Amino acid sequence: MQKKLGILGGMGPMATVDFMRRIVVKSPATCDQEHIPMIISNNPTTPDRTTCILHQGADPIDVLLKDLDNLKQAGATKVVIPCNTAHHWLEKLSNRGVEFISIIDSVLNAAQEKKMQRIGIMATDATIKINLYRQGILDRGLEPLQPDEQGQAQVMEGILAVKAGNIAKGRELMAPIFDQLIADGADGVILGCTEIPLAFDDFSEQKKQRALDSLDLLAEQCVNYYYYQA
C-alpha cells in the first residue's frame, strides 16, 4: 500500500500551508515523483479550539471527525494535525481507526534528544490551561517553565496578530517572551502554537538552536515516516 499523509488542517490556514512547505523542503526527493503524497483538509471553519476550552464555545470535534473521515476515505495512511491545541481531542480522533503522528510527542522527544532539562512553553491560553505540554514535560522528568500572566497575555495577543495576518506585530509581541524564558534558565523553548514559528522566521542561528519549533519537528517526523519507516 502506498503511504499517503493526511493533514487535518486549517487551524489556521497559513500554518497549514507553511507546514506543507516545510515537509517539501525537508524531503530528500530529487524529482516530483519522489515527494510525499499529501491529502489536505484545510478547513478554517473548524470552531476555535481556545474558545471551546476556555469559554464553553462551540466544540470542534464534529467538524474534526468529519474532516478526518474524509481523509481516511481518500486513502490517508497516517494523519497529522498542524495545530497544537487541537491535540486536546486526539484521543477521540484516534478512535476512528487512523494512526496519528503527534505534534506533542514530536516536540518532547526532540527536547529529550537534545538533552534539554528546563523547557519553556509558548502556546495558546488553552494549551497552557489543559497542561498539554506541561504534563508531558513532567512525565519525562523535565522541568517546565511558563511565562508570567502578563507574558502569557502577550503571547496570546501575538498569536492572534499572526492569525490576522500581522506577522510583524506578532513577532514584536512574542520575541521578548522567548528571550525572557531563556533568561529565566530555559534550555529550550517550545513554540507550541503553529502560528508562533511564522513570526520567528528571522531567528538567528543561536536562537534556532534553543527553539523547539512544533511545525518543524512535526514536519521532520512526517518525512521520517514516509521515507525511513517500513
C-alpha positions in Angstrom: 0.0 0.0 0.0 1.3 3.4 -0.9 1.8 5.7 2.0 -0.3 8.9 1.9 -0.1 11.6 4.5 -3.3 13.1 5.7 -3.2 16.7 7.0 -6.1 17.7 9.2 -5.5 21.4 8.9 -7.0 24.9 8.6 -6.2 25.8 12.2 -5.0 28.2 11.0 -4.8 28.1 7.2 -1.4 29.9 7.0 0.2 27.5 9.4 -1.1 24.6 7.4 0.4 26.0 4.1 3.7 26.6 5.9 3.7 23.1 7.3 3.3 21.6 3.8 6.1 23.8 2.6 8.4 22.5 5.4 7.6 18.9 4.5 8.6 19.5 0.9 11.8 21.4 1.8 12.8 18.6 4.2 12.1 15.8 1.7 15.1 14.1 0.2 13.2 13.8 -3.1 15.1 14.6 -6.3 12.1 14.8 -8.6 8.4 15.4 -8.3 7.5 11.7 -8.2 9.6 11.1 -5.1 7.8 13.6 -2.9 5.3 12.7 -0.2 1.7 12.3 -1.4 -0.4 14.5 0.8 -4.2 14.7 1.2 -5.1 18.0 2.8 -8.2 19.2 4.7 -7.6 22.9 5.1 -10.9 23.7 6.9 -10.8 27.2 8.5 -14.5 26.9 9.6 -13.4 24.5 12.4 -14.7 26.1 15.7 -12.0 27.8 17.7 -10.2 25.5 20.0 -9.3 28.0 22.6 -12.8 29.5 22.8 -14.2 26.0 23.3 -11.8 25.1 26.1 -11.8 28.4 28.0 -15.2 29.9 27.3 -17.5 26.9 26.5 -17.7 27.8 22.9 -18.7 25.5 20.0 -16.9 22.1 20.2 -14.8 21.4 17.1 -14.9 17.6 17.5 -17.8 17.0 15.0 -16.0 19.0 12.3 -12.7 17.4 13.1 -14.3 13.9 12.9 -16.0 14.7 9.6 -12.8 16.0 8.1 -10.8 13.0 9.4 -13.3 10.6 7.8 -12.8 12.4 4.5 -9.0 12.0 4.8 -9.4 8.3 5.7 -11.8 7.7 2.7 -9.3 9.5 0.4 -6.6 6.9 1.4 -4.6 8.6 4.2 -2.4 6.0 5.9 -1.2 8.4 8.6 -2.7 11.7 9.8 -1.2 14.8 11.4 -2.7 17.9 12.9 -0.6 21.1 12.5 -2.4 22.7 15.4 -1.2 22.1 19.0 -4.4 22.9 20.9 -6.4 20.6 18.7 -4.4 17.7 20.2 -6.8 18.0 23.2 -9.2 16.0 21.0 -6.6 13.5 19.8 -7.9 10.6 21.9 -11.4 10.9 20.4 -10.0 11.2 16.9 -7.8 8.2 17.4 -10.9 6.0 17.9 -11.6 6.4 14.1 -9.1 3.7 13.3 -6.5 6.1 11.8 -2.9 6.4 13.1 -1.6 9.8 14.0 1.8 11.4 14.3 1.5 13.6 17.5 2.9 17.1 17.4 3.3 17.0 21.2 5.4 13.8 21.1 7.4 15.1 18.2 8.4 18.2 20.3 9.0 16.5 23.6 11.0 13.6 22.0 13.2 16.3 20.4 13.7 18.0 23.7 14.9 14.8 25.2 17.2 14.0 22.3 18.8 17.5 22.7 19.2 16.7 26.4 17.3 19.8 27.5 16.2 19.8 31.1 14.3 23.1 31.6 11.7 23.6 28.9 10.0 26.9 28.3 6.4 26.8 26.8 4.9 29.4 24.5 1.4 28.4 23.5 -2.2 29.4 23.5 -4.1 30.1 26.7 -6.0 26.9 26.2 -2.9 24.7 25.7 -1.4 26.2 28.8 -4.7 25.7 30.8 -5.0 22.0 29.9 -1.3 21.3 30.5 -0.9 19.8 27.1 2.9 20.3 27.2 3.4 20.8 30.9 2.2 17.3 31.8 4.3 15.7 29.1 7.4 17.6 30.3 6.8 16.5 33.9 6.1 12.9 32.8 9.6 12.8 31.2 11.2 14.1 34.4 11.9 17.5 33.0 11.1 21.0 34.3 8.5 23.2 32.6 8.8 27.0 32.5 5.9 29.2 31.6 5.6 33.0 31.0 4.1 35.0 33.9 0.5 36.3 33.5 1.5 39.4 31.5 3.8 37.4 29.3 1.2 34.8 28.5 -1.3 37.6 27.6 1.4 38.9 25.2 1.9 35.5 23.6 -1.8 35.1 23.1 -2.1 38.6 21.6 0.9 37.8 19.3 -0.7 34.5 18.1 -4.0 36.4 17.3 -2.0 39.0 15.4 -0.4 36.3 13.2 -3.8 34.8 12.6 -5.0 38.2 11.5 -2.1 38.4 9.0 0.0 40.9 11.1 3.2 38.9 11.4 5.4 41.8 12.3 3.2 42.7 15.3 3.2 39.0 16.3 6.9 39.0 16.3 7.1 42.2 18.3 4.9 40.8 21.0 6.3 37.3 21.3 10.1 37.7 20.7 10.6 39.3 24.2 8.8 36.4 25.8 11.1 33.9 24.1 14.1 35.9 25.3 12.7 36.1 28.9 12.2 32.3 29.1 15.8 31.8 28.0 16.9 34.4 30.6 14.9 32.5 33.2 17.0 29.4 32.6 15.2 27.5 29.8 17.5 25.2 27.8 14.9 25.3 25.0 11.6 27.0 24.3 8.6 25.2 22.8 7.0 27.2 20.0 3.8 25.4 21.0 1.3 27.1 18.7 1.7 26.7 14.9 1.3 30.4 14.4 4.4 31.2 16.5 7.0 29.9 14.1 5.5 32.1 11.4 6.5 35.1 13.4 10.0 33.8 14.1 11.2 33.2 10.6 14.1 35.6 11.1 15.6 33.9 14.1 19.3 33.9 14.5 21.1 30.6 14.3 21.8 30.7 18.0 18.1 31.2 18.8 17.1 28.4 16.4 19.2 26.0 18.4 17.1 26.9 21.5 13.7 26.8 19.8 11.6 23.7 19.8 9.6 24.6 16.7 6.5 22.4 16.7 5.8 22.9 13.0 9.3 22.0 12.0 9.6 19.0 14.3 6.3 17.6 13.1 7.4 18.0 9.5 10.6 16.1 10.3 8.5 13.2 11.7 6.4 13.1 8.6 9.5 12.9 6.4 10.8 10.1 8.7 7.6 8.2 8.5 7.4 8.3 4.7 11.0 7.7 3.7 12.6 5.8 6.6 9.9 3.7 8.3 8.8 0.3 7.0 
